Amino acid sequence: MLLKQNRLKKKKDFENISGGQQASGRLLVLKFANNQLDVTRVGFVVSKKVSKKAVNRNRIKRRMRHTCKNEIPKLNKGVDIVLFAKKNIINSEFVDIDKDIKQLLNRTNLYV
């Protein structure tokens, strides 16, 4: 589980990301924008278009959350990040999701 300070929860916070930059991977789309805080916050979006079953959507979010929990200490401070799942993530293994997230973070230069 992510620390409370590292979570994006409010609708307003998710809407602020729309003015930022984005990168697309095989399984995910990563959008990010600077915030005025001293912490990095992460949010996750898995729509019903990915899977109608809540069990599957929650499993995907848990897998994304686990990878991000380990990567947050390595990221720049003061950034809001939202990860959007694509449809083909439903058939992917945890290793593939982990690899895709790390590639997106590396490509967007979010690492310290």
Residue pairs with C-beta under 8 A, 6 or more apart in sequence:
1 65
1 69
2 42
2 65
2 68
2 69
2 72
5 39
5 41
6 39
6 40
6 41
6 42
6 72
7 41
7 42
7 43
8 14
8 41
8 42
8 43
8 80
8 81
8 82
9 43
13 41
13 43
13 80
14 43
14 45
14 82
16 33
16 35
16 80
17 31
17 32
17 33
17 43
17 80
17 81
17 82
18 31
19 33
20 31
20 32
20 33
20 34
20 80
21 31
21 32
21 33
21 108
22 29
22 30
22 31
22 32
23 29
23 30
23 104
23 107
23 108
24 30
25 100
25 101
25 103
25 104
26 86
26 88
26 96
26 100
27 85
27 86
27 88
27 89
27 92
27 96
27 97
27 100
28 64
28 83
28 84
28 85
28 86
28 89
28 97
28 100
28 101
28 104
29 83
29 84
29 86
30 81
30 82
30 83
30 84
30 101
30 104
30 105
30 108
31 81
31 82
31 84
32 79
32 80
32 81
32 82
32 108
32 110
33 79
33 80
34 78
34 79
34 80
35 41
35 78
35 79
35 80
36 78
37 78
38 77
38 78
39 77
39 78
40 72
40 75
40 76
40 77
40 78
40 79
40 80
40 81
41 79
41 80
41 81
42 65
42 68
42 72
42 80
42 81
42 82
42 83
43 80
43 81
43 82
43 83
44 61
44 64
44 65
44 82
44 83
44 85
45 82
45 83
45 84
45 85
46 57
46 60
46 61
46 84
46 85
46 89
47 57
47 84
47 85
48 57
49 87
50 56
50 57
50 60
50 85
50 86
50 87
50 89
50 90
51 57
51 60
51 90
56 90
60 85
60 89
60 90
60 97
63 94
63 97
63 98
64 83
64 85
64 97
64 101
66 94
67 97
67 98
67 101
67 102
68 81
68 83
68 101
71 101
71 102
71 105
74 111
74 112
75 81
75 105
75 110
75 111
75 112
76 110
76 111
76 112
79 110
81 110
83 101
83 104
89 97
105 111
